[in-house]
């Protein structure tokens, strides 16, 4: 039985294989995201690094993906989305193997950058590949399956990461990507067919360099300021970042084919969906990092025991994702995505109630509420972008969505650490965020008060995201 997608007749087996490969990509990304956060304290000790260097193990990955995502999306539009999607699997797998072989923090950061190039190729073209396979009124369900893949991957990352980091070696958190990557690369090259229209688009290299430089200077300044407060160096670094950001904005206005496609953002649904994705990532992405720091640093739990407490949230999000995707196909994304953001704000507020001696079931409750929200938001919001973008701009739309979400993610870490540090003396902030991963009782109280402030700020950002989500307008996906 064939399935008709736009002007193509797509065999059912190719459609299924295509979705399986997409889900494998999401699975790998999710495993990597959660497993690395769990391993940070152990890697910091083994590589004799400090917490800022370890935070950059996460930040460098997201930063590279952020800067390159729209360009990779354009390259997919121009040269073939499937081609670059499959290349991403190959590079990600090589980067994972190299990361496992790192002997110091500098090598790990460099190899994570290689891994991020592969991750950027995968994430920036995956949405476009789905859009090539399915019509707008069927994509929500497909994005629901990707949400399921993300949550299954997150669960595997948490459980496997807890076991690996506690009982084996942190190096295997990267090595487990290798067999998955090999299988996905083989299946993708063998079975996925190119269906993109091959459009001629300019690459904005200068814009990418300006954006990358701006974000790098801003992140360096904010992460160092968390421990040392603002001084001449941090203020100068942030000022340079803001200056480069202003030049980037001017360049985008003048360039004929800019990174941020202003024509796409004139569409109310697209601008509302992308803004909601940015704010959701800004509010939520650092939450797991702070919770793991609390569980391992304040409560003294092993990585495995800490991981078990947050697993229920990912299970609920994974189960809910496909259903919410189908609902968004019928009624549009505005209501399910906005309710998802509301649920996540409640979950994060629950985290803000933690004290050094709180009952641990509060963690599981907050994680569950947050997981329900993510299962509602992601499939609905992602499908809204691809269902309302012109077909010739699928790659650019997918890359723009990822770019804004990733900008929110990288800034989320820097802001959350800085805000958490404001409630404690500078010397104490330096000890916690730049020095140690195991906190004594006085440090534990100060740290808990700090993350309470950070969580409450995230709740405010979530409510702003809800406003943008509601303002996106009503969709009509019937086709």
Legacy VTK file of the C-alpha trace (Angstrom):
# vtk DataFile Version 3.0
C-alpha trace
ASCII
DATASET POLYDATA
POINTS 479 float
0.000 0.000 0.000
1.375 3.402 -1.020
0.880 6.662 0.820
0.487 9.860 -1.182
2.512 12.767 0.243
2.107 15.943 -1.777
3.225 15.133 -5.334
4.924 11.857 -4.404
3.618 8.338 -4.100
5.589 7.027 -1.137
5.655 3.262 -0.489
4.454 2.386 2.986
7.667 0.549 3.868
9.762 3.592 2.941
7.531 5.801 5.076
7.927 3.458 8.059
11.698 3.160 7.590
11.986 6.924 7.256
10.146 7.494 10.527
12.257 4.817 12.247
15.476 6.542 11.145
14.154 9.921 12.307
13.210 8.460 15.687
16.683 6.867 15.976
18.223 10.307 15.478
16.045 11.793 18.194
16.802 8.770 20.414
20.565 9.299 20.104
20.261 13.007 20.816
18.115 12.396 23.892
20.442 9.720 25.265
23.372 12.071 24.840
21.584 15.035 26.445
20.536 13.325 29.666
23.477 10.981 30.063
26.084 13.753 29.861
24.351 15.799 32.576
24.357 12.781 34.881
28.060 12.200 34.294
29.240 15.784 34.866
30.373 15.384 38.500
32.240 12.139 37.726
33.880 13.510 34.570
34.910 16.631 36.471
36.752 14.538 39.042
38.347 12.110 36.563
39.546 14.827 34.167
40.571 17.160 37.031
38.342 19.904 35.672
36.120 22.490 37.333
32.365 22.864 37.020
32.558 25.658 34.422
34.659 23.468 32.118
32.155 20.668 32.582
29.202 22.950 31.911
30.933 23.859 28.654
30.902 20.163 27.748
27.153 20.728 27.401
27.307 24.296 26.130
29.807 23.680 23.324
27.522 21.033 21.854
24.429 23.229 21.928
26.384 26.283 20.744
27.742 24.547 17.637
24.305 23.142 16.800
22.761 26.584 17.296
25.165 28.422 15.027
25.149 25.841 12.248
21.547 24.610 12.312
20.047 27.106 9.872
23.011 26.790 7.512
22.718 23.012 7.584
18.992 23.384 6.902
19.773 25.574 3.870
22.386 23.108 2.664
19.753 20.394 2.916
17.333 22.507 0.889
20.050 23.112 -1.696
21.860 19.785 -1.952
19.498 17.225 -0.437
17.971 16.876 3.030
18.382 13.114 3.282
22.022 13.364 2.192
22.926 15.761 4.996
20.732 13.970 7.511
22.618 10.709 6.908
25.972 12.510 6.976
24.997 13.810 10.393
24.667 10.274 11.747
28.141 9.415 10.492
29.818 12.497 11.993
27.908 12.165 15.278
29.079 8.558 15.623
32.723 9.492 14.978
32.499 12.377 17.443
31.039 10.077 20.094
33.898 7.593 19.727
36.491 10.384 19.959
34.780 11.891 23.032
35.087 8.560 24.807
38.839 8.603 24.195
39.406 12.056 25.738
42.154 12.332 28.360
41.499 15.931 29.458
38.765 18.551 29.416
40.170 20.357 26.360
40.082 17.189 24.227
36.555 16.414 25.394
35.382 19.907 24.446
36.982 19.622 20.985
35.478 16.203 20.273
32.095 17.317 21.566
32.304 20.036 18.938
32.725 17.361 16.244
29.822 15.433 17.711
27.762 18.633 17.615
28.383 19.087 13.878
26.731 15.700 13.348
23.952 16.573 15.766
23.328 19.830 13.919
23.032 18.060 10.575
20.532 15.621 12.099
18.379 18.117 13.998
18.220 20.783 11.284
17.091 18.370 8.566
14.932 15.883 10.489
11.834 18.085 10.500
12.195 18.730 6.772
12.573 15.013 6.031
9.333 14.312 7.910
7.622 17.143 6.031
8.764 15.608 2.726
7.232 12.278 3.732
3.900 13.440 5.151
1.255 16.106 4.427
0.487 18.836 7.014
-2.539 17.027 8.472
-0.462 13.928 9.313
2.749 15.442 10.639
1.564 15.966 14.199
1.371 12.212 14.739
4.848 11.802 13.266
6.217 14.450 15.627
4.424 12.599 18.392
6.541 9.559 17.567
9.666 11.705 17.658
8.555 12.923 21.099
8.204 9.272 22.085
11.710 8.633 20.746
13.059 11.584 22.719
11.530 10.408 25.976
12.569 6.777 25.449
16.085 8.024 24.693
16.038 10.232 27.773
14.934 7.274 29.903
17.662 5.064 28.424
20.167 7.861 28.939
19.151 8.283 32.564
19.032 4.585 33.427
22.045 3.505 31.386
23.887 6.646 32.410
23.221 5.975 36.069
24.468 2.403 35.777
27.452 3.264 33.566
28.639 6.230 35.590
28.106 4.485 38.938
29.459 1.033 38.137
31.548 1.158 34.940
33.133 4.287 33.416
31.823 7.606 32.129
33.547 6.932 28.790
30.859 4.425 27.888
28.214 7.158 27.918
29.651 8.176 24.556
30.469 4.689 23.314
26.828 3.555 23.491
26.079 6.008 20.667
28.422 4.162 18.324
26.365 1.002 17.571
23.145 3.034 17.285
24.863 5.472 14.940
26.278 2.705 12.760
22.849 1.085 12.354
21.104 4.405 11.664
23.758 5.449 9.128
23.470 2.154 7.243
19.655 2.141 7.194
19.472 5.814 6.204
21.880 5.518 3.278
20.269 2.298 2.081
16.555 3.068 2.367
15.867 6.808 2.582
15.297 8.450 -0.795
15.900 12.088 -1.597
12.661 14.017 -2.152
13.694 17.613 -1.497
13.307 20.083 -4.380
17.016 21.193 -4.476
16.613 24.950 -4.162
19.394 27.446 -4.814
20.108 29.346 -1.592
23.001 31.449 -0.372
24.865 30.386 2.740
25.284 33.154 5.310
28.796 32.365 6.561
29.393 35.867 7.914
26.098 35.809 9.786
26.934 32.436 11.333
30.342 33.706 12.465
28.808 36.814 14.034
26.115 34.807 15.811
28.621 32.236 17.051
31.020 34.905 18.310
28.233 36.818 20.021
26.857 33.793 21.857
30.330 32.587 22.840
31.327 35.906 24.421
27.969 36.220 26.201
28.154 32.670 27.591
31.763 32.986 28.731
30.946 36.228 30.538
27.806 34.911 32.220
29.244 31.549 33.324
32.372 33.142 34.821
30.263 35.860 36.464
28.388 33.116 38.334
31.481 32.521 40.447
33.389 35.800 40.356
30.472 38.257 39.986
30.789 41.051 37.457
34.260 42.516 37.033
36.180 44.212 34.242
36.746 40.932 32.369
33.180 39.633 32.535
31.681 43.028 31.747
34.007 43.479 28.771
33.253 39.982 27.516
29.497 40.488 27.700
29.838 43.914 26.058
31.709 42.374 23.129
28.997 39.734 22.833
26.261 42.364 22.729
28.224 44.416 20.185
28.605 41.399 17.890
24.905 40.650 18.347
24.050 44.172 17.164
26.278 43.743 14.110
24.624 40.385 13.445
21.171 42.013 13.541
22.283 44.720 11.089
23.833 42.125 8.794
20.618 40.079 8.811
18.598 43.093 7.662
20.973 43.786 4.769
21.781 40.221 3.612
19.639 38.906 0.764
19.188 35.428 2.258
19.722 35.844 6.023
19.981 33.172 8.711
16.701 34.338 10.211
14.190 34.246 7.373
12.064 37.308 8.097
9.487 36.257 5.506
8.823 33.093 7.498
8.410 35.069 10.716
5.709 37.223 9.126
3.495 34.146 9.399
1.744 34.497 12.753
1.675 30.763 13.469
5.384 30.376 12.682
6.500 33.405 14.695
4.367 32.399 17.689
5.550 28.780 17.575
9.240 29.682 17.230
8.997 32.295 20.017
7.303 29.751 22.295
10.052 27.210 21.529
12.765 29.761 22.383
11.187 30.760 25.695
10.356 27.173 26.656
13.980 26.137 26.127
15.231 29.220 27.980
13.050 28.321 30.961
13.310 24.557 31.045
16.562 23.223 29.629
18.797 23.861 32.646
16.234 22.439 35.081
17.524 18.859 34.893
21.099 20.078 35.401
20.157 21.922 38.606
18.076 18.991 39.859
20.959 16.548 39.286
23.336 18.959 41.065
20.875 19.032 43.974
20.455 15.251 44.129
24.160 14.425 43.864
25.642 17.467 45.596
23.097 18.263 48.308
21.505 14.876 48.928
24.572 12.742 48.194
22.808 10.308 45.844
24.700 8.218 43.321
24.119 8.998 39.618
22.000 5.845 39.322
19.802 6.605 42.346
19.400 10.210 41.206
18.373 9.066 37.738
15.584 6.822 39.001
13.750 9.765 40.549
13.264 11.622 37.243
12.472 8.639 34.982
8.659 8.747 35.495
8.476 12.165 33.870
10.079 10.903 30.668
7.811 7.842 30.637
4.702 10.018 30.854
6.009 12.406 28.198
6.799 9.535 25.843
3.402 7.895 26.218
1.547 11.167 25.802
3.490 12.460 22.780
1.841 10.485 19.930
-1.669 11.209 21.269
-0.999 14.921 21.525
0.469 14.869 18.043
-2.761 13.429 16.646
-4.817 15.980 18.570
-2.742 18.847 17.147
-3.360 17.435 13.652
-7.094 17.868 14.258
-7.337 21.122 16.206
-3.958 22.824 15.682
-1.153 23.409 18.161
-2.343 26.428 20.122
-4.354 24.691 22.866
-2.276 21.486 23.426
1.048 23.353 23.276
-0.140 26.093 25.638
-1.508 23.561 28.142
1.815 21.741 27.925
3.677 24.927 28.830
1.320 25.462 31.760
2.011 21.938 33.025
5.765 22.484 32.729
5.517 25.739 34.679
3.719 23.864 37.480
6.409 21.185 37.462
9.227 23.723 37.689
7.433 25.600 40.496
7.226 22.290 42.385
11.017 21.985 42.089
11.321 25.455 43.644
9.808 24.064 46.873
12.861 21.850 47.529
14.889 22.244 50.721
18.072 20.395 51.797
15.838 17.884 53.635
12.798 17.616 51.340
11.101 14.291 50.741
12.493 12.852 47.508
9.027 12.042 46.152
8.715 15.779 45.414
11.370 15.304 42.719
9.363 12.507 41.104
6.143 14.527 41.299
7.744 17.580 39.694
9.422 15.456 37.013
6.105 13.758 36.201
4.226 17.044 35.804
7.054 18.446 33.691
7.068 15.278 31.558
3.346 15.555 30.881
3.910 19.137 29.749
6.744 18.209 27.399
4.650 15.402 25.894
1.975 17.979 25.089
4.190 20.851 23.931
6.882 19.400 21.664
4.856 17.403 19.101
2.210 20.108 18.824
4.631 23.016 18.516
7.046 21.292 16.115
4.237 20.183 13.840
2.818 23.720 13.800
6.070 25.037 12.326
6.350 22.441 9.585
2.613 22.420 8.806
2.586 26.165 8.158
5.924 26.638 6.399
6.095 26.773 2.573
7.393 23.503 1.166
10.399 25.162 -0.457
11.455 26.450 2.971
11.050 23.268 5.046
14.785 23.065 5.741
15.042 26.759 6.627
11.971 26.551 8.876
13.248 23.430 10.640
16.691 25.017 11.072
15.223 28.301 12.330
13.120 26.461 14.913
16.167 24.557 16.120
18.315 27.679 16.138
15.945 29.646 18.370
15.332 26.647 20.646
19.074 26.038 20.936
19.793 29.702 21.659
17.312 29.381 24.504
19.063 26.215 25.680
22.585 27.660 25.766
21.496 30.879 27.465
19.398 28.824 29.897
22.498 27.292 31.478
24.347 30.567 31.846
21.368 32.467 33.248
20.278 29.714 35.645
23.761 29.391 37.126
24.139 33.153 37.433
20.700 33.691 39.017
21.281 30.829 41.455
24.594 32.418 42.481
22.985 35.781 43.332
21.515 34.512 46.606
24.919 33.634 48.088
28.196 35.463 48.783
30.615 35.545 45.856
33.201 33.312 47.583
30.502 30.699 48.224
29.259 30.904 44.635
32.810 30.308 43.449
33.159 27.239 45.681
29.890 25.753 44.462
29.953 26.576 40.770
33.700 26.663 40.121
35.090 24.254 42.650
33.310 21.316 44.158
30.489 18.913 43.303
29.937 17.659 46.890
28.502 20.279 49.223
28.672 20.505 53.027
25.614 21.568 55.023
26.186 25.335 54.809
26.876 25.167 51.080
23.845 22.925 50.611
21.440 25.447 52.126
22.847 28.312 50.056
22.748 26.248 46.880
19.143 25.174 47.489
18.056 28.793 47.984
19.890 29.694 44.814
18.182 27.111 42.633
14.828 28.090 44.170
15.324 31.602 42.754
16.390 30.167 39.405
13.342 27.887 39.204
10.957 30.750 40.002
12.530 32.840 37.248
11.974 29.910 34.883
8.295 29.855 35.828
7.990 33.518 34.812
9.602 32.729 31.449
7.170 29.837 30.972
4.199 32.148 31.408
5.628 34.501 28.773
5.967 31.450 26.490
2.287 30.651 27.095
1.343 34.150 25.913
3.247 33.703 22.642
1.790 30.223 22.204
-1.769 31.515 22.574
-1.140 34.454 20.249
-0.043 32.211 17.377
-3.674 31.980 16.209
-5.839 29.116 15.092
-4.673 26.717 12.400
-6.571 24.823 9.765
-4.755 21.594 8.927
-7.584 19.820 7.153
-6.393 18.635 3.772
LINES 1 480
479 0 1 2 3 4 5 6 7 8 9 10 11 12 13 14 15 16 17 18 19 20 21 22 23 24 25 26 27 28 29 30 31 32 33 34 35 36 37 38 39 40 41 42 43 44 45 46 47 48 49 50 51 52 53 54 55 56 57 58 59 60 61 62 63 64 65 66 67 68 69 70 71 72 73 74 75 76 77 78 79 80 81 82 83 84 85 86 87 88 89 90 91 92 93 94 95 96 97 98 99 100 101 102 103 104 105 106 107 108 109 110 111 112 113 114 115 116 117 118 119 120 121 122 123 124 125 126 127 128 129 130 131 132 133 134 135 136 137 138 139 140 141 142 143 144 145 146 147 148 149 150 151 152 153 154 155 156 157 158 159 160 161 162 163 164 165 166 167 168 169 170 171 172 173 174 175 176 177 178 179 180 181 182 183 184 185 186 187 188 189 190 191 192 193 194 195 196 197 198 199 200 201 202 203 204 205 206 207 208 209 210 211 212 213 214 215 216 217 218 219 220 221 222 223 224 225 226 227 228 229 230 231 232 233 234 235 236 237 238 239 240 241 242 243 244 245 246 247 248 249 250 251 252 253 254 255 256 257 258 259 260 261 262 263 264 265 266 267 268 269 270 271 272 273 274 275 276 277 278 279 280 281 282 283 284 285 286 287 288 289 290 291 292 293 294 295 296 297 298 299 300 301 302 303 304 305 306 307 308 309 310 311 312 313 314 315 316 317 318 319 320 321 322 323 324 325 326 327 328 329 330 331 332 333 334 335 336 337 338 339 340 341 342 343 344 345 346 347 348 349 350 351 352 353 354 355 356 357 358 359 360 361 362 363 364 365 366 367 368 369 370 371 372 373 374 375 376 377 378 379 380 381 382 383 384 385 386 387 388 389 390 391 392 393 394 395 396 397 398 399 400 401 402 403 404 405 406 407 408 409 410 411 412 413 414 415 416 417 418 419 420 421 422 423 424 425 426 427 428 429 430 431 432 433 434 435 436 437 438 439 440 441 442 443 444 445 446 447 448 449 450 451 452 453 454 455 456 457 458 459 460 461 462 463 464 465 466 467 468 469 470 471 472 473 474 475 476 477 478
